[in-house]
Amino acid sequence: NRCNFQCEYCSCSNRNRNLELSSVQIHKIMETAQPLGCESVTVTGGGEPLLHREFSEFLGDIYRMGIQIGLVTNGSLLSRLSEKTLHKLTWCRISSSDNLKAQLQRIGMSMKDWLKILADACHHSSVDWAFSHVLTRNPNYELISEIIEFANDFNFTHVRIVSDLLDLDAVQDMAYLQERMREFGVDDRRVIYQ
């Protein structure tokens, strides 16, 4: 549950931020799940998975079991992972939102730094990369277009844009967003407006 962001839309914000499963607990769970037919697992949580102290170790453990691995991350810590660890992932979804720049600034990172970290990680072609962007009541069209263009440049499989589920009545309609992206001249063929 530990996290370096404080996203307003987070459905896990009331959780104890100090809790995390140990690699031993994770191993026991996967040891139980594998014989039951578990073929893949998504590493996510109530926070940022890459803050887990034993991330590379438990990821390697799951990988050796022959289980495919997906990761949901805000991407700010991807540079901590070795190339060997990245290659164990089947897919990776980078979470973002309209307040991404404020979140990055809070941890002392610029948008340029964040994109560089993602670009360096994306050179691992065996990983299926995509964005999952939360559209809030204060849409940042410039940021959204920048994310879509990055996804196009790095051959991401898709950019999923989902409305802030905790503030649904205040978020604009996806058709309007799609119209705005076209006004920005963005090739949005990879975008899933959800």
C-alpha angles and dihedrals in degrees: 000000000000113000138178093205129067102206115187092216095052111131089199098054093111094056123106102268092206096064122103136150115251119237087249090056091047091050091051091050092049092044087057095043099047098065088047089063103269106164100169142018135197115221106213135118148165088303142007111325093204089067089068107115093224101035098131092044097053092040089055090048092054091045092053088055088063093246119142114238132214123186131204111197141151086235097229093115101039090110087070090069121087120230088250091056093046090054089060090067120093093194140357128202117200112211119216139158141189090273094052095118091055091049091050092047089051090061094042098257130124127218088248091055091048093050090048091053090050093046091051091049093045092064085082096093095186089072121084103226127198142153128237108198126189114217109213135190087271104053117199102209094179091054093046091051090048091052092048091049091049089051090051093047093050097040096244113181093234150333111231114201114195130179120248099266093202092057102030097146092057097048118094124241121274093234088062091049091049089052091051092050090054089051087055088053092241120160097230100177090118093052124106107198101203 
